[in-house]
Amino acid sequence: MSLILHLAPAWHYDSLPPDAPYLSLDFEREGFIHCTQGADTLLRVANRFYRDAPGDFVALVVDDGKLSAPIQWAPGTLDGESLLFPHIHGPIDRAAIVGVVPVRRNSDGEFVGFEEAPNDWERSP
C-alpha cells in the first residue's frame, strides 16, 4: 500500500454522491485521474496549474491498495525536475479515499499548505 494524492475543487467533490466512485472533472477528456505522491509535490502541481483557479480545493488521500482501477506511473517534468506521476485509469473507489484534506491558499491564490497533513503522505510505492 502507498498513499497518493489528487487535487480536486471542493465544490466538485462535495457535489458527488458520497457512495459513488469519484471521477475528476477532466476524466472524460484525459482518460485517467491525475495524482501525485507527497504533499510538497501536490502543492507544486497546484501552484503550477491551478493558482488562478478560483475557489477552495481539497486533497484526496488515496490508498492505492484499495483501488479497483489500474494505476500507471508516468514520467513527467515539474519545474525542470523529472518525476513519476500516478495516473488512475478509472474511477476512485470511495473505500480507497482515506482522507479529504482542505488545501490552504493565501490571498494571492498560492497554495501554501493543508489543514491537516498525515505523516505518511511521503511513503514511496
PyMOL commands that place a pseudoatom at each C-alpha (Angstrom):
pseudoatom trace, name=CA, resn=MET, resi=1, chain=A, elem=C, hetatm=0, pos=[0.000, 0.000, 0.000]
pseudoatom trace, name=CA, resn=SER, resi=2, chain=A, elem=C, hetatm=0, pos=[1.079, 3.541, -0.719]
pseudoatom trace, name=CA, resn=LEU, resi=3, chain=A, elem=C, hetatm=0, pos=[-0.786, 6.801, -0.455]
pseudoatom trace, name=CA, resn=ILE, resi=4, chain=A, elem=C, hetatm=0, pos=[-1.228, 9.031, -3.462]
pseudoatom trace, name=CA, resn=LEU, resi=5, chain=A, elem=C, hetatm=0, pos=[-2.918, 12.418, -3.682]
pseudoatom trace, name=CA, resn=HIS, resi=6, chain=A, elem=C, hetatm=0, pos=[-5.421, 14.002, -6.019]
pseudoatom trace, name=CA, resn=LEU, resi=7, chain=A, elem=C, hetatm=0, pos=[-6.254, 17.718, -6.043]
pseudoatom trace, name=CA, resn=ALA, resi=8, chain=A, elem=C, hetatm=0, pos=[-9.959, 18.424, -6.522]
pseudoatom trace, name=CA, resn=PRO, resi=9, chain=A, elem=C, hetatm=0, pos=[-12.133, 21.526, -6.451]
pseudoatom trace, name=CA, resn=ALA, resi=10, chain=A, elem=C, hetatm=0, pos=[-14.017, 21.262, -3.167]
pseudoatom trace, name=CA, resn=TRP, resi=11, chain=A, elem=C, hetatm=0, pos=[-17.343, 22.072, -4.841]
pseudoatom trace, name=CA, resn=HIS, resi=12, chain=A, elem=C, hetatm=0, pos=[-16.896, 19.166, -7.274]
pseudoatom trace, name=CA, resn=TYR, resi=13, chain=A, elem=C, hetatm=0, pos=[-16.022, 16.612, -4.607]
pseudoatom trace, name=CA, resn=ASP, resi=14, chain=A, elem=C, hetatm=0, pos=[-18.854, 17.832, -2.367]
pseudoatom trace, name=CA, resn=SER, resi=15, chain=A, elem=C, hetatm=0, pos=[-21.380, 17.662, -5.217]
pseudoatom trace, name=CA, resn=LEU, resi=16, chain=A, elem=C, hetatm=0, pos=[-20.915, 13.940, -5.814]
pseudoatom trace, name=CA, resn=PRO, resi=17, chain=A, elem=C, hetatm=0, pos=[-22.979, 11.288, -4.023]
pseudoatom trace, name=CA, resn=PRO, resi=18, chain=A, elem=C, hetatm=0, pos=[-20.925, 10.057, -1.044]
pseudoatom trace, name=CA, resn=ASP, resi=19, chain=A, elem=C, hetatm=0, pos=[-21.382, 6.413, -2.015]
pseudoatom trace, name=CA, resn=ALA, resi=20, chain=A, elem=C, hetatm=0, pos=[-20.485, 6.846, -5.709]
pseudoatom trace, name=CA, resn=PRO, resi=21, chain=A, elem=C, hetatm=0, pos=[-16.956, 6.346, -7.060]
pseudoatom trace, name=CA, resn=TYR, resi=22, chain=A, elem=C, hetatm=0, pos=[-15.088, 9.601, -7.675]
pseudoatom trace, name=CA, resn=LEU, resi=23, chain=A, elem=C, hetatm=0, pos=[-14.273, 10.854, -11.181]
pseudoatom trace, name=CA, resn=SER, resi=24, chain=A, elem=C, hetatm=0, pos=[-12.304, 14.043, -11.782]
pseudoatom trace, name=CA, resn=LEU, resi=25, chain=A, elem=C, hetatm=0, pos=[-13.649, 16.871, -13.922]
pseudoatom trace, name=CA, resn=ASP, resi=26, chain=A, elem=C, hetatm=0, pos=[-11.180, 16.102, -16.715]
pseudoatom trace, name=CA, resn=PHE, resi=27, chain=A, elem=C, hetatm=0, pos=[-11.514, 12.301, -16.677]
pseudoatom trace, name=CA, resn=GLU, resi=28, chain=A, elem=C, hetatm=0, pos=[-13.504, 12.056, -19.935]
pseudoatom trace, name=CA, resn=ARG, resi=29, chain=A, elem=C, hetatm=0, pos=[-11.009, 14.255, -21.768]
pseudoatom trace, name=CA, resn=GLU, resi=30, chain=A, elem=C, hetatm=0, pos=[-7.848, 12.734, -20.246]
pseudoatom trace, name=CA, resn=GLY, resi=31, chain=A, elem=C, hetatm=0, pos=[-8.928, 9.122, -19.758]
pseudoatom trace, name=CA, resn=PHE, resi=32, chain=A, elem=C, hetatm=0, pos=[-7.358, 8.960, -16.313]
pseudoatom trace, name=CA, resn=ILE, resi=33, chain=A, elem=C, hetatm=0, pos=[-7.217, 10.810, -12.993]
pseudoatom trace, name=CA, resn=HIS, resi=34, chain=A, elem=C, hetatm=0, pos=[-4.050, 12.826, -12.356]
pseudoatom trace, name=CA, resn=CYS, resi=35, chain=A, elem=C, hetatm=0, pos=[-2.415, 12.186, -8.997]
pseudoatom trace, name=CA, resn=THR, resi=36, chain=A, elem=C, hetatm=0, pos=[0.829, 12.936, -7.218]
pseudoatom trace, name=CA, resn=GLN, resi=37, chain=A, elem=C, hetatm=0, pos=[2.825, 11.451, -4.428]
pseudoatom trace, name=CA, resn=GLY, resi=38, chain=A, elem=C, hetatm=0, pos=[3.832, 13.623, -1.498]
pseudoatom trace, name=CA, resn=ALA, resi=39, chain=A, elem=C, hetatm=0, pos=[2.347, 16.790, -0.075]
pseudoatom trace, name=CA, resn=ASP, resi=40, chain=A, elem=C, hetatm=0, pos=[5.120, 19.033, -1.414]
pseudoatom trace, name=CA, resn=THR, resi=41, chain=A, elem=C, hetatm=0, pos=[4.660, 17.741, -4.956]
pseudoatom trace, name=CA, resn=LEU, resi=42, chain=A, elem=C, hetatm=0, pos=[0.909, 18.285, -4.741]
pseudoatom trace, name=CA, resn=LEU, resi=43, chain=A, elem=C, hetatm=0, pos=[1.443, 21.926, -3.714]
pseudoatom trace, name=CA, resn=ARG, resi=44, chain=A, elem=C, hetatm=0, pos=[3.905, 22.445, -6.567]
pseudoatom trace, name=CA, resn=VAL, resi=45, chain=A, elem=C, hetatm=0, pos=[1.429, 20.996, -9.086]
pseudoatom trace, name=CA, resn=ALA, resi=46, chain=A, elem=C, hetatm=0, pos=[-1.404, 23.072, -7.616]
pseudoatom trace, name=CA, resn=ASN, resi=47, chain=A, elem=C, hetatm=0, pos=[0.594, 26.282, -7.939]
pseudoatom trace, name=CA, resn=ARG, resi=48, chain=A, elem=C, hetatm=0, pos=[1.769, 25.477, -11.445]
pseudoatom trace, name=CA, resn=PHE, resi=49, chain=A, elem=C, hetatm=0, pos=[-1.631, 24.559, -12.889]
pseudoatom trace, name=CA, resn=TYR, resi=50, chain=A, elem=C, hetatm=0, pos=[-4.383, 25.842, -10.563]
pseudoatom trace, name=CA, resn=ARG, resi=51, chain=A, elem=C, hetatm=0, pos=[-3.123, 29.006, -8.888]
pseudoatom trace, name=CA, resn=ASP, resi=52, chain=A, elem=C, hetatm=0, pos=[-5.507, 31.181, -10.930]
pseudoatom trace, name=CA, resn=ALA, resi=53, chain=A, elem=C, hetatm=0, pos=[-8.463, 28.820, -10.480]
pseudoatom trace, name=CA, resn=PRO, resi=54, chain=A, elem=C, hetatm=0, pos=[-10.982, 30.307, -8.048]
pseudoatom trace, name=CA, resn=GLY, resi=55, chain=A, elem=C, hetatm=0, pos=[-12.439, 28.531, -5.065]
pseudoatom trace, name=CA, resn=ASP, resi=56, chain=A, elem=C, hetatm=0, pos=[-11.450, 26.041, -2.446]
pseudoatom trace, name=CA, resn=PHE, resi=57, chain=A, elem=C, hetatm=0, pos=[-9.634, 22.786, -3.160]
pseudoatom trace, name=CA, resn=VAL, resi=58, chain=A, elem=C, hetatm=0, pos=[-9.219, 19.525, -1.285]
pseudoatom trace, name=CA, resn=ALA, resi=59, chain=A, elem=C, hetatm=0, pos=[-6.545, 16.858, -1.405]
pseudoatom trace, name=CA, resn=LEU, resi=60, chain=A, elem=C, hetatm=0, pos=[-7.981, 13.374, -1.711]
pseudoatom trace, name=CA, resn=VAL, resi=61, chain=A, elem=C, hetatm=0, pos=[-5.688, 10.940, 0.085]
pseudoatom trace, name=CA, resn=VAL, resi=62, chain=A, elem=C, hetatm=0, pos=[-5.977, 7.662, -1.809]
pseudoatom trace, name=CA, resn=ASP, resi=63, chain=A, elem=C, hetatm=0, pos=[-4.795, 4.235, -0.657]
pseudoatom trace, name=CA, resn=ASP, resi=64, chain=A, elem=C, hetatm=0, pos=[-3.685, 2.707, -3.940]
pseudoatom trace, name=CA, resn=GLY, resi=65, chain=A, elem=C, hetatm=0, pos=[-4.087, -0.791, -2.500]
pseudoatom trace, name=CA, resn=LYS, resi=66, chain=A, elem=C, hetatm=0, pos=[-7.852, -0.258, -2.250]
pseudoatom trace, name=CA, resn=LEU, resi=67, chain=A, elem=C, hetatm=0, pos=[-8.351, 0.817, -5.870]
pseudoatom trace, name=CA, resn=SER, resi=68, chain=A, elem=C, hetatm=0, pos=[-10.101, -1.428, -8.369]
pseudoatom trace, name=CA, resn=ALA, resi=69, chain=A, elem=C, hetatm=0, pos=[-8.908, 0.742, -11.292]
pseudoatom trace, name=CA, resn=PRO, resi=70, chain=A, elem=C, hetatm=0, pos=[-5.354, 0.245, -12.578]
pseudoatom trace, name=CA, resn=ILE, resi=71, chain=A, elem=C, hetatm=0, pos=[-2.596, 2.768, -11.871]
pseudoatom trace, name=CA, resn=GLN, resi=72, chain=A, elem=C, hetatm=0, pos=[0.106, 3.680, -14.333]
pseudoatom trace, name=CA, resn=TRP, resi=73, chain=A, elem=C, hetatm=0, pos=[3.169, 5.592, -13.157]
pseudoatom trace, name=CA, resn=ALA, resi=74, chain=A, elem=C, hetatm=0, pos=[4.036, 8.004, -15.948]
pseudoatom trace, name=CA, resn=PRO, resi=75, chain=A, elem=C, hetatm=0, pos=[7.154, 10.154, -16.268]
pseudoatom trace, name=CA, resn=GLY, resi=76, chain=A, elem=C, hetatm=0, pos=[6.696, 13.884, -16.196]
pseudoatom trace, name=CA, resn=THR, resi=77, chain=A, elem=C, hetatm=0, pos=[8.551, 17.089, -15.503]
pseudoatom trace, name=CA, resn=LEU, resi=78, chain=A, elem=C, hetatm=0, pos=[7.700, 19.685, -12.885]
pseudoatom trace, name=CA, resn=ASP, resi=79, chain=A, elem=C, hetatm=0, pos=[9.772, 22.851, -12.702]
pseudoatom trace, name=CA, resn=GLY, resi=80, chain=A, elem=C, hetatm=0, pos=[12.620, 21.094, -14.512]
pseudoatom trace, name=CA, resn=GLU, resi=81, chain=A, elem=C, hetatm=0, pos=[12.581, 18.048, -12.211]
pseudoatom trace, name=CA, resn=SER, resi=82, chain=A, elem=C, hetatm=0, pos=[11.820, 14.597, -13.638]
pseudoatom trace, name=CA, resn=LEU, resi=83, chain=A, elem=C, hetatm=0, pos=[9.193, 12.780, -11.592]
pseudoatom trace, name=CA, resn=LEU, resi=84, chain=A, elem=C, hetatm=0, pos=[6.853, 9.829, -11.843]
pseudoatom trace, name=CA, resn=PHE, resi=85, chain=A, elem=C, hetatm=0, pos=[3.158, 10.671, -11.545]
pseudoatom trace, name=CA, resn=PRO, resi=86, chain=A, elem=C, hetatm=0, pos=[0.454, 8.116, -10.744]
pseudoatom trace, name=CA, resn=HIS, resi=87, chain=A, elem=C, hetatm=0, pos=[-2.450, 8.072, -13.195]
pseudoatom trace, name=CA, resn=ILE, resi=88, chain=A, elem=C, hetatm=0, pos=[-5.586, 6.202, -12.129]
pseudoatom trace, name=CA, resn=HIS, resi=89, chain=A, elem=C, hetatm=0, pos=[-7.276, 4.704, -15.192]
pseudoatom trace, name=CA, resn=GLY, resi=90, chain=A, elem=C, hetatm=0, pos=[-10.815, 4.573, -13.869]
pseudoatom trace, name=CA, resn=PRO, resi=91, chain=A, elem=C, hetatm=0, pos=[-12.916, 5.860, -11.000]
pseudoatom trace, name=CA, resn=ILE, resi=92, chain=A, elem=C, hetatm=0, pos=[-11.554, 6.102, -7.472]
pseudoatom trace, name=CA, resn=ASP, resi=93, chain=A, elem=C, hetatm=0, pos=[-13.485, 3.741, -5.206]
pseudoatom trace, name=CA, resn=ARG, resi=94, chain=A, elem=C, hetatm=0, pos=[-14.801, 5.608, -2.162]
pseudoatom trace, name=CA, resn=ALA, resi=95, chain=A, elem=C, hetatm=0, pos=[-13.226, 2.983, 0.119]
pseudoatom trace, name=CA, resn=ALA, resi=96, chain=A, elem=C, hetatm=0, pos=[-9.836, 3.976, -1.334]
pseudoatom trace, name=CA, resn=ILE, resi=97, chain=A, elem=C, hetatm=0, pos=[-10.264, 7.624, -0.270]
pseudoatom trace, name=CA, resn=VAL, resi=98, chain=A, elem=C, hetatm=0, pos=[-8.817, 7.513, 3.243]
pseudoatom trace, name=CA, resn=GLY, resi=99, chain=A, elem=C, hetatm=0, pos=[-8.726, 11.278, 3.747]
pseudoatom trace, name=CA, resn=VAL, resi=100, chain=A, elem=C, hetatm=0, pos=[-10.126, 14.519, 2.361]
pseudoatom trace, name=CA, resn=VAL, resi=101, chain=A, elem=C, hetatm=0, pos=[-7.974, 17.442, 3.462]
pseudoatom trace, name=CA, resn=PRO, resi=102, chain=A, elem=C, hetatm=0, pos=[-8.678, 21.109, 2.680]
pseudoatom trace, name=CA, resn=VAL, resi=103, chain=A, elem=C, hetatm=0, pos=[-5.792, 22.854, 0.936]
pseudoatom trace, name=CA, resn=ARG, resi=104, chain=A, elem=C, hetatm=0, pos=[-4.875, 26.313, 2.267]
pseudoatom trace, name=CA, resn=ARG, resi=105, chain=A, elem=C, hetatm=0, pos=[-4.306, 29.254, -0.072]
pseudoatom trace, name=CA, resn=ASN, resi=106, chain=A, elem=C, hetatm=0, pos=[-3.065, 32.763, 0.563]
pseudoatom trace, name=CA, resn=SER, resi=107, chain=A, elem=C, hetatm=0, pos=[-4.772, 35.931, -0.660]
pseudoatom trace, name=CA, resn=ASP, resi=108, chain=A, elem=C, hetatm=0, pos=[-2.827, 35.744, -3.959]
pseudoatom trace, name=CA, resn=GLY, resi=109, chain=A, elem=C, hetatm=0, pos=[-4.223, 32.291, -4.739]
pseudoatom trace, name=CA, resn=GLU, resi=110, chain=A, elem=C, hetatm=0, pos=[-0.973, 30.495, -3.912]
pseudoatom trace, name=CA, resn=PHE, resi=111, chain=A, elem=C, hetatm=0, pos=[-1.413, 27.033, -2.433]
pseudoatom trace, name=CA, resn=VAL, resi=112, chain=A, elem=C, hetatm=0, pos=[0.553, 27.098, 0.822]
pseudoatom trace, name=CA, resn=GLY, resi=113, chain=A, elem=C, hetatm=0, pos=[-0.341, 24.024, 2.868]
pseudoatom trace, name=CA, resn=PHE, resi=114, chain=A, elem=C, hetatm=0, pos=[-3.001, 21.753, 4.272]
pseudoatom trace, name=CA, resn=GLU, resi=115, chain=A, elem=C, hetatm=0, pos=[-5.462, 21.973, 7.144]
pseudoatom trace, name=CA, resn=GLU, resi=116, chain=A, elem=C, hetatm=0, pos=[-4.196, 18.596, 8.353]
pseudoatom trace, name=CA, resn=ALA, resi=117, chain=A, elem=C, hetatm=0, pos=[-1.332, 16.602, 6.888]
pseudoatom trace, name=CA, resn=PRO, resi=118, chain=A, elem=C, hetatm=0, pos=[-0.914, 12.920, 7.736]
pseudoatom trace, name=CA, resn=ASN, resi=119, chain=A, elem=C, hetatm=0, pos=[2.686, 11.981, 8.471]
pseudoatom trace, name=CA, resn=ASP, resi=120, chain=A, elem=C, hetatm=0, pos=[2.634, 9.133, 5.969]
pseudoatom trace, name=CA, resn=TRP, resi=121, chain=A, elem=C, hetatm=0, pos=[1.900, 11.130, 2.786]
pseudoatom trace, name=CA, resn=GLU, resi=122, chain=A, elem=C, hetatm=0, pos=[5.564, 10.773, 1.847]
pseudoatom trace, name=CA, resn=ARG, resi=123, chain=A, elem=C, hetatm=0, pos=[5.674, 6.968, 1.626]
pseudoatom trace, name=CA, resn=SER, resi=124, chain=A, elem=C, hetatm=0, pos=[7.003, 5.515, -1.618]
pseudoatom trace, name=CA, resn=PRO, resi=125, chain=A, elem=C, hetatm=0, pos=[5.283, 2.796, -3.646]
for i in range(1, 125): cmd.bond("trace and resi %d" % i, "trace and resi %d" % (i + 1))
show_as sticks, trace
zoom trace
